[in-house]
Amino acid sequence: MSEKVTPRGLQRMKDEGRKIVGVVAWDYQIARIVDRAGVELVSVGDTVGVNLWGHSNPFEVTMDEMVVVARAVRRGVERALVSVDFPFGPLQEGTDSAVRAAVRFVKEAGVDLVKLDGAADFPEAVEAITRAGIPVFAQFGITPQTALRYGVEYHAIPSSADQVPEEMKDAMIAEAKRLEDAGAVLLNFTNSGPVVGAAVAEAVSVPVVGGFGGGPWLDGRMRMAHAAIGYAASNLDDPTKTYANVARTTLEAITAYAADVRAARQVAGGVPVPPAT
């Protein structure tokens, strides 16, 4: 096992021009696998509500649920940094609420960082959490929790049209600097695009990573592990932009298992049945 990743280690990677690899994970087994793959960051996203639990939007996810998911992921990770998303609510309810939530995530789930969506509107919360000794991973740009403020519709699978427009470059740089000044050790610029994203990454000293709308112009990338491996029912019909098609493999495996059961055959991995006497 390689040396444990730290926020300072991520800073060194930016300073040396090395890209940061981050994945979003929601369970123990995936966490173990991605940690073994050598990624630097495992983020426990509130996207679990939509992608794993079938909620209509991420706002339905609760603090208690995020603690449970973060605990599971933490148990599976030894080397990478583990961050967890604040669900909608604690940050919006005020600084004291945000600090309590951050402390709870550290005490009950053992995370290394807390991730705040829309944090540029709450720099005082970033400062207070940092003073409490908890590193902050701050998300900004066009996100589920900020889309309404920017007057745009957030799409679950954004296209290039959803990238931050070039005329917002100065505003995005100002947000990034505000977050850096407040103490954030890592920024997540969602739907950055190559022009604005590159400008922001150059303007701040802390690492800037991104998922949707991100690319080589940032200091690193984030992607849901389930999206990378094609583990969604939608991948049965659309296997594009994945590195594997686990959904198809799963369908074929369960279909084969069902056929063995229905034909009274021994199933793979089953306990041998002694012949009738």
C-alpha positions as CSV (number, residue, x, y, z in Angstrom):
1,M,0.0,0.0,0.0
2,S,1.4,3.4,-1.0
3,E,1.7,6.3,1.4
4,K,-1.5,7.8,2.7
5,V,-2.8,10.8,0.6
6,T,-3.1,14.1,2.4
7,P,-4.4,17.6,1.4
8,R,-0.8,18.8,1.3
9,G,0.0,15.9,-1.0
10,L,-2.7,17.1,-3.4
11,Q,-1.2,20.6,-3.3
12,R,2.2,19.1,-4.2
13,M,0.6,17.4,-7.2
14,K,-0.8,20.7,-8.5
15,D,2.6,22.4,-7.9
16,E,4.3,19.6,-9.8
17,G,1.8,19.5,-12.6
18,R,0.5,16.0,-11.8
19,K,-3.2,15.3,-12.3
20,I,-5.4,14.3,-9.3
21,V,-7.7,11.3,-9.8
22,G,-11.0,11.4,-7.9
23,V,-14.0,9.1,-8.0
24,V,-17.4,9.2,-6.4
25,A,-18.3,6.1,-4.5
26,W,-21.3,5.0,-2.3
27,D,-20.4,1.6,-0.9
28,Y,-17.7,-0.4,0.8
29,Q,-16.9,-2.8,-2.1
30,I,-16.5,-0.1,-4.7
31,A,-14.5,1.9,-2.2
32,R,-12.0,-1.0,-1.7
33,I,-11.6,-1.4,-5.5
34,V,-11.0,2.2,-6.4
35,D,-8.6,2.6,-3.5
36,R,-6.6,-0.4,-4.8
37,A,-6.6,1.3,-8.2
38,G,-4.6,4.1,-6.6
39,V,-6.9,7.1,-6.9
40,E,-6.1,10.1,-4.7
41,L,-9.6,11.1,-3.7
42,V,-12.8,9.2,-3.0
43,S,-15.8,11.4,-2.7
44,V,-19.1,10.3,-1.1
45,G,-21.6,12.1,-3.2
46,D,-25.2,13.1,-2.4
47,T,-25.8,11.8,-5.9
48,V,-26.3,8.5,-4.1
49,G,-29.9,9.6,-3.7
50,V,-30.6,9.7,-7.4
51,N,-28.3,7.1,-8.8
52,L,-28.5,4.4,-6.1
53,W,-31.7,5.0,-4.3
54,G,-33.9,6.3,-7.1
55,H,-34.8,9.7,-5.7
56,S,-36.1,12.3,-8.1
57,N,-33.4,14.8,-7.0
58,P,-30.5,15.0,-4.5
59,F,-32.3,17.4,-2.2
60,E,-34.2,14.4,-0.7
61,V,-31.0,13.0,0.8
62,T,-30.7,13.5,4.6
63,M,-27.7,14.1,6.9
64,D,-28.4,10.7,8.6
65,E,-28.3,8.9,5.3
66,M,-25.0,10.6,4.2
67,V,-23.4,9.6,7.5
68,V,-24.3,5.9,6.9
69,V,-23.0,6.0,3.3
70,A,-19.8,7.8,4.3
71,R,-19.1,5.2,7.1
72,A,-19.3,2.4,4.5
73,V,-16.9,4.1,2.1
74,R,-14.5,5.0,4.9
75,R,-14.2,1.4,5.9
76,G,-13.2,0.4,2.4
77,V,-10.5,3.1,1.9
78,E,-7.0,2.9,3.3
79,R,-4.8,5.2,1.1
80,A,-7.0,7.8,-0.6
81,L,-8.5,10.9,1.0
82,V,-12.3,10.5,1.7
83,S,-14.6,13.4,1.4
84,V,-18.4,13.6,1.9
85,D,-21.0,15.9,0.5
86,F,-23.1,18.0,2.7
87,P,-26.7,17.3,1.9
88,F,-28.9,20.3,1.1
89,G,-29.7,22.0,4.4
90,P,-26.9,22.3,7.0
91,L,-25.0,24.9,5.0
92,Q,-28.0,26.9,4.1
93,E,-29.2,26.9,7.7
94,G,-26.2,28.9,8.9
95,T,-22.6,28.7,10.0
96,D,-23.3,27.0,13.3
97,S,-25.3,24.3,11.6
98,A,-22.6,23.8,9.0
99,V,-19.9,23.4,11.7
100,R,-22.0,20.9,13.6
101,A,-22.6,18.9,10.4
102,A,-18.8,18.9,9.6
103,V,-17.9,17.8,13.1
104,R,-20.5,15.0,12.9
105,F,-19.1,13.7,9.6
106,V,-15.6,13.6,11.1
107,K,-16.6,12.0,14.4
108,E,-19.2,9.5,13.1
109,A,-17.9,8.6,9.7
110,G,-14.1,9.4,9.9
111,V,-13.9,11.4,6.7
112,D,-10.9,13.5,5.8
113,L,-12.7,16.4,4.1
114,V,-16.2,17.8,3.9
115,K,-17.5,18.9,0.5
116,L,-19.8,22.0,0.3
117,D,-21.9,22.7,-2.7
118,G,-22.4,26.4,-3.4
119,A,-19.8,27.3,-0.8
120,A,-18.9,30.6,-2.5
121,D,-22.1,32.0,-1.0
122,F,-21.1,30.9,2.5
123,P,-17.4,31.8,2.9
124,E,-18.0,32.3,6.6
125,A,-19.0,28.7,7.0
126,V,-15.8,27.6,5.1
127,E,-13.8,29.7,7.5
128,A,-15.5,28.4,10.6
129,I,-15.2,24.7,9.5
130,T,-11.5,25.3,8.7
131,R,-11.0,26.9,12.1
132,A,-12.5,23.7,13.6
133,G,-9.6,21.8,12.0
134,I,-11.6,20.2,9.2
135,P,-10.4,20.5,5.6
136,V,-13.0,21.9,3.2
137,F,-13.5,20.7,-0.4
138,A,-15.6,23.5,-1.9
139,Q,-17.8,23.0,-5.0
140,F,-18.9,25.9,-7.2
141,G,-20.0,26.5,-10.8
142,I,-23.3,25.1,-12.2
143,T,-24.3,22.5,-9.7
144,P,-27.6,21.0,-8.6
145,Q,-27.7,23.4,-5.6
146,T,-26.7,26.6,-7.5
147,A,-28.3,26.2,-11.0
148,L,-31.4,28.2,-10.0
149,R,-29.2,31.1,-8.8
150,Y,-27.5,31.2,-12.2
151,G,-30.9,31.0,-14.0
152,V,-30.1,27.8,-15.7
153,E,-31.6,24.3,-15.6
154,Y,-29.3,21.6,-14.2
155,H,-29.3,18.4,-16.2
156,A,-28.4,15.0,-14.7
157,I,-26.1,14.5,-17.8
158,P,-25.0,18.0,-18.8
159,S,-23.9,18.8,-22.4
160,S,-21.4,21.3,-23.6
161,A,-24.2,23.9,-23.6
162,D,-24.3,23.6,-19.8
163,Q,-20.8,24.8,-19.4
164,V,-20.2,28.1,-17.6
165,P,-20.3,30.8,-20.3
166,E,-17.1,32.7,-21.0
167,E,-18.7,36.0,-19.9
168,M,-18.9,34.5,-16.4
169,K,-15.1,34.0,-16.2
170,D,-14.4,36.9,-13.9
171,A,-17.2,36.0,-11.6
172,M,-16.0,32.4,-11.4
173,I,-12.4,33.5,-10.7
174,A,-13.7,35.7,-7.9
175,E,-15.7,32.8,-6.4
176,A,-12.6,30.5,-6.5
177,K,-10.4,33.2,-4.9
178,R,-13.1,33.8,-2.2
179,L,-13.1,30.1,-1.4
180,E,-9.3,29.9,-1.3
181,D,-9.1,32.9,1.0
182,A,-11.7,31.3,3.2
183,G,-9.5,28.3,3.7
184,A,-10.7,25.6,1.2
185,V,-7.9,23.2,0.4
186,L,-9.5,21.8,-2.7
187,L,-12.0,23.2,-5.2
188,N,-14.5,21.3,-7.5
189,F,-15.5,23.5,-10.5
190,T,-18.6,21.9,-12.0
191,N,-19.3,22.4,-15.7
192,S,-16.2,24.6,-16.0
193,G,-15.5,24.2,-19.7
194,P,-12.0,24.6,-21.2
195,V,-11.9,28.4,-21.3
196,V,-13.2,29.4,-17.9
197,G,-11.9,26.2,-16.2
198,A,-8.3,26.9,-17.4
199,A,-8.5,30.5,-16.2
200,V,-9.8,29.5,-12.7
201,A,-7.2,26.8,-12.3
202,E,-4.5,29.3,-13.2
203,A,-5.9,32.0,-10.9
204,V,-5.8,30.1,-7.6
205,S,-3.0,28.2,-5.9
206,V,-5.1,25.4,-4.5
207,P,-6.0,22.4,-6.7
208,V,-9.1,22.6,-8.9
209,V,-10.8,19.4,-10.0
210,G,-14.0,18.8,-11.9
211,G,-16.5,16.2,-13.0
212,F,-19.1,17.2,-15.6
213,G,-17.6,19.8,-17.9
214,G,-14.1,19.1,-16.5
215,G,-11.1,18.1,-18.5
216,P,-7.3,18.3,-18.8
217,W,-7.5,22.1,-18.3
218,L,-8.1,21.5,-14.6
219,D,-5.8,20.0,-12.0
220,G,-7.7,16.7,-11.9
221,R,-11.0,14.9,-12.7
222,M,-13.9,13.5,-10.7
223,R,-16.2,10.8,-12.0
224,M,-18.8,8.5,-10.4
225,A,-17.3,5.0,-10.2
226,H,-20.6,3.5,-11.3
227,A,-20.5,5.8,-14.4
228,A,-16.9,4.8,-15.3
229,I,-17.7,1.1,-15.1
230,G,-21.1,1.3,-16.8
231,Y,-23.1,0.1,-13.8
232,A,-26.5,1.5,-14.5
233,A,-29.6,0.1,-16.2
234,S,-29.3,2.8,-18.8
235,N,-25.9,1.3,-19.9
236,L,-27.8,-1.8,-21.2
237,D,-29.0,0.3,-24.1
238,D,-26.3,3.0,-24.2
239,P,-22.8,1.7,-23.3
240,T,-21.0,4.8,-24.6
241,K,-18.5,6.9,-22.6
242,T,-17.7,4.1,-20.1
243,Y,-14.6,2.0,-19.5
244,A,-16.6,-1.2,-19.1
245,N,-20.2,-2.3,-19.2
246,V,-20.9,-3.9,-15.9
247,A,-24.7,-3.6,-16.4
248,R,-24.5,-5.9,-19.5
249,T,-22.2,-8.3,-17.6
250,T,-24.6,-8.4,-14.7
251,L,-27.6,-8.9,-16.9
252,E,-25.9,-11.8,-18.6
253,A,-24.8,-13.4,-15.3
254,I,-28.2,-13.2,-13.7
255,T,-29.9,-14.5,-16.8
256,A,-27.5,-17.5,-16.8
257,Y,-28.0,-18.1,-13.1
258,A,-31.8,-18.1,-13.6
259,A,-31.5,-20.5,-16.5
260,D,-29.5,-22.9,-14.3
261,V,-32.0,-22.8,-11.5
262,R,-35.0,-23.3,-13.9
263,A,-33.2,-26.3,-15.5
264,A,-32.4,-27.8,-12.1
265,R,-28.6,-27.5,-12.8
266,Q,-26.0,-26.8,-10.2
267,V,-25.3,-23.0,-10.2
268,A,-21.9,-21.6,-10.4
269,G,-20.3,-21.3,-6.9
270,G,-23.0,-23.5,-5.4
271,V,-22.4,-26.3,-2.9
272,P,-22.3,-29.6,-4.7
273,V,-25.4,-31.7,-4.2
274,P,-24.7,-35.4,-3.4
275,P,-26.5,-37.8,-5.8
276,A,-29.7,-39.4,-4.7
277,T,-29.4,-42.9,-3.3
